[in-house]
């Protein structure tokens, strides 16, 4: 699973997803109707499933900088995946 649900906003814009599917995103990036699902699917013979382990503070700091978000905001979104106490 992709732990950063804020990326859904970008996908929704690129795909014009609400217009094309009728699926809406809430302020917390949950999809409505609730039975909706989304994912990233890679069609390549060498593609493999992987998991994202606990995220370290230096990874959060780097990712926050690249996303243009504050560390605190990103910690809020990725709280369950943090490998440290925020």
GROMACS elastic network, one bead per residue, 0.5 to 0.9 nm:
[ bonds ]
;  ai    aj funct       b0    kb
    1     4     6  0.89581   500
    1    39     6  0.79142   500
    1    40     6  0.88498   500
    1    50     6  0.86462   500
    1    51     6  0.70494   500
    1    52     6  0.77834   500
    2     5     6  0.68979   500
    2     7     6  0.88363   500
    2    39     6  0.80734   500
    2    40     6  0.83648   500
    2    51     6  0.85651   500
    2    52     6  0.77849   500
    3     6     6  0.89490   500
    3    52     6  0.77017   500
    3    77     6  0.84478   500
    3    78     6  0.65143   500
    3    80     6  0.85502   500
    3    81     6  0.71514   500
    4     7     6  0.61322   500
    4     8     6  0.82539   500
    4    74     6  0.87264   500
    4    77     6  0.68866   500
    4    78     6  0.63739   500
    5     8     6  0.55785   500
    5     9     6  0.80044   500
    5    28     6  0.81434   500
    5    29     6  0.61245   500
    5    30     6  0.81926   500
    5    77     6  0.76478   500
    5    78     6  0.85909   500
    6     9     6  0.58443   500
    6    10     6  0.77184   500
    6    28     6  0.81398   500
    6    29     6  0.65047   500
    6    77     6  0.77904   500
    7    10     6  0.53970   500
    7    11     6  0.65824   500
    7    12     6  0.87854   500
    7    29     6  0.88374   500
    8    11     6  0.50053   500
    8    12     6  0.59828   500
    8    13     6  0.85781   500
    8    25     6  0.81832   500
    8    29     6  0.68154   500
    8    38     6  0.86558   500
    9    12     6  0.51062   500
    9    13     6  0.63306   500
    9    14     6  0.87324   500
    9    25     6  0.76804   500
    9    29     6  0.73240   500
   10    13     6  0.52260   500
   10    14     6  0.62249   500
   10    15     6  0.86213   500
   11    14     6  0.50743   500
   11    15     6  0.59739   500
   11    16     6  0.80312   500
   11    17     6  0.77137   500
   12    15     6  0.53345   500
   12    16     6  0.54773   500
   12    18     6  0.68959   500
   12    24     6  0.87233   500
   12    25     6  0.82838   500
   13    17     6  0.68437   500
   13    18     6  0.85524   500
   14    17     6  0.77304   500
   15    18     6  0.83867   500
   15    19     6  0.88490   500
   15    20     6  0.78069   500
   16    19     6  0.56854   500
   16    20     6  0.61683   500
   16    21     6  0.84720   500
   17    20     6  0.50092   500
   17    21     6  0.55597   500
   17    22     6  0.71230   500
   17    23     6  0.67787   500
   17    24     6  0.79463   500
   18    21     6  0.53937   500
   18    24     6  0.54842   500
   18    25     6  0.81411   500
   19    22     6  0.56512   500
   19    23     6  0.79436   500
   19    24     6  0.89779   500
   20    23     6  0.82419   500
   21    24     6  0.85765   500
   22    32     6  0.86103   500
   22    33     6  0.87273   500
   23    31     6  0.64630   500
   23    32     6  0.55938   500
   23    33     6  0.64244   500
   23    36     6  0.71551   500
   24    29     6  0.87685   500
   24    30     6  0.82429   500
   24    31     6  0.56317   500
   24    32     6  0.50726   500
   24    33     6  0.73189   500
   25    28     6  0.76367   500
   25    29     6  0.50862   500
   25    30     6  0.55549   500
   25    32     6  0.61942   500
   26    30     6  0.52586   500
   26    31     6  0.63182   500
   26    32     6  0.71791   500
   27    30     6  0.74315   500
   28    31     6  0.88700   500
   28    77     6  0.88406   500
   30    34     6  0.77275   500
   31    34     6  0.58405   500
   31    35     6  0.80206   500
   31    36     6  0.60918   500
   31    37     6  0.74364   500
   31    38     6  0.86785   500
   32    35     6  0.73932   500
   32    36     6  0.65553   500
   33    36     6  0.57886   500
   34    37     6  0.82251   500
   42    47     6  0.65989   500
   42    48     6  0.88207   500
   43    46     6  0.86830   500
   43    47     6  0.70228   500
   44    47     6  0.52359   500
   44    48     6  0.88812   500
   45    48     6  0.85760   500
   52    55     6  0.78900   500
   52    81     6  0.82019   500
   53    81     6  0.72611   500
   53    82     6  0.87315   500
   53    83     6  0.82825   500
   54    80     6  0.85103   500
   54    81     6  0.51207   500
   54    82     6  0.52677   500
   54    84     6  0.83072   500
   55    58     6  0.84155   500
   55    59     6  0.63227   500
   55    60     6  0.68678   500
   55    78     6  0.85819   500
   55    81     6  0.59525   500
   55    83     6  0.50899   500
   55    84     6  0.78955   500
   56    59     6  0.52591   500
   56    60     6  0.63829   500
   56    61     6  0.87891   500
   56    82     6  0.64438   500
   56    83     6  0.53566   500
   56    84     6  0.66910   500
   57    60     6  0.50683   500
   57    61     6  0.61822   500
   57    62     6  0.86537   500
   57    82     6  0.78650   500
   57    83     6  0.76618   500
   57    84     6  0.70934   500
   57    86     6  0.88188   500
   58    61     6  0.50645   500
   58    62     6  0.61866   500
   58    63     6  0.85507   500
   59    62     6  0.51574   500
   59    63     6  0.60151   500
   59    64     6  0.84164   500
   60    63     6  0.50936   500
   60    64     6  0.58556   500
   60    65     6  0.84604   500
   60    71     6  0.66069   500
   60    74     6  0.72178   500
   60    75     6  0.73532   500
   60    78     6  0.89172   500
   60    82     6  0.85009   500
   61    64     6  0.52079   500
   61    65     6  0.62726   500
   61    66     6  0.87874   500
   61    70     6  0.83525   500
   61    71     6  0.59154   500
   61    74     6  0.88335   500
   62    65     6  0.52588   500
   62    66     6  0.63792   500
   62    67     6  0.87581   500
   62    71     6  0.89593   500
   63    66     6  0.50861   500
   63    67     6  0.60920   500
   63    68     6  0.84369   500
   63    69     6  0.84030   500
   63    71     6  0.85240   500
   63    74     6  0.83951   500
   64    67     6  0.51209   500
   64    68     6  0.58807   500
   64    70     6  0.58350   500
   64    71     6  0.55519   500
   64    72     6  0.88700   500
   64    73     6  0.84203   500
   64    74     6  0.63242   500
   64    75     6  0.89954   500
   65    68     6  0.51397   500
   65    69     6  0.63571   500
   65    70     6  0.74153   500
   65    71     6  0.80216   500
   66    69     6  0.78517   500
   67    70     6  0.87106   500
   69    72     6  0.82584   500
   69    73     6  0.64893   500
   69    74     6  0.65486   500
   70    73     6  0.52476   500
   70    74     6  0.63295   500
   70    75     6  0.85707   500
   71    74     6  0.51898   500
   71    75     6  0.60179   500
   71    76     6  0.86279   500
   72    75     6  0.50474   500
   72    76     6  0.62879   500
   72    77     6  0.88713   500
   72    86     6  0.81114   500
   73    76     6  0.51433   500
   73    77     6  0.65323   500
   73    78     6  0.87558   500
   74    77     6  0.50983   500
   74    78     6  0.60124   500
   74    79     6  0.80493   500
   75    78     6  0.50970   500
   75    79     6  0.52582   500
   75    80     6  0.89036   500
   75    81     6  0.88617   500
   75    82     6  0.73864   500
   75    86     6  0.68434   500
   76    79     6  0.52158   500
   76    80     6  0.87675   500
   76    86     6  0.86094   500
   77    80     6  0.82949   500
   78    81     6  0.54641   500
   78    82     6  0.64730   500
   79    82     6  0.53930   500
   79    83     6  0.89498   500
   79    85     6  0.88980   500
   79    86     6  0.78341   500
   80    83     6  0.86322   500
   81    84     6  0.89932   500
   82    85     6  0.73201   500
   82    86     6  0.78534   500
